[in-house]
Amino acid sequence: MKAVLALTLLAIGASQYMIFGYAPEHRVQGNLQRVFYAHVSTALISYIAFIIVAIGGGMYLARRNVLWDRIARASALIGVVFTTIVLATGCIWGIGIWGACWTWDPRLTTTLVLWFIYVGYLMLRDYIDERERKRRVAAVVGIAGAVIVPINYLSVYWWRTLHPPSTLISGGSGGLEPPMLQTLIVSAFAFLLLFGVLIRLQARLERLSDSVEDLRMAAMKREMEMEA
């Protein structure tokens, strides 16, 4: 774990250097374009997080192994955090480029829908008391919510939008210059490592939370037996 954490910190440091010291200033957007690296990287991690939620939910329904539920819970929480960063950086970028923090653009709207679905997923888990039912219902919601991920990605190709389609590997003037592409790759790798560290730590917290819940339920059972 220490080696992974050290590698993560090194990657984050390298990405920050490349964003502010290596990648050239954009010809049109200027230095504002540098928010692009965090925006795209966190969007990618959000996709991964919500797909893991769906996989964890599916595996829990198939095997009833609580480990998969913990992974899904941890990934949902981290996915919501990263999606919040996506929305925030998109707002900053939008003010500078479009002159508005928000428009009801299909890509923006489906991103907001994803955020609401998984915030609702987390709230649902607190609302339902019976643990087995909570896990089953959350698994279904997590699987259903992941359907929005491909819709969100493909929205810029299906509808006319302000949000541009991917230009990562486009040819001609529409693609990223090599230093920009290299910076994006390093930034995405750094965020991926950070996601791995966070999900591992959060999964541990979920296990501790389950242990506390087990103790609480055992104490309540003893009290009921004593009263009887």
Secondary structure, 3 states (H helix, E strand, C coil): CHHHHHHHHHHHHHHHHHHHHHCCCECCCEHHHHHHHHHHHHHHHHHHHHHHHHHHHHHHHHHCCHHHHHHHHHHHHHHHHHHHHHHHHHHHHHHHHCCCCCCCCHHHHHHHHHHHHHHHHHHHHHHCCCHHHHHHHHHHHHHHHCCHHHHHHHHHHHCCCCCCCCCCCCCHHHCCCHHHHHHHHHHHHHHHHHHHHHHHHHHHHHHHHHHHHHHHHHHHHHHHHHHC
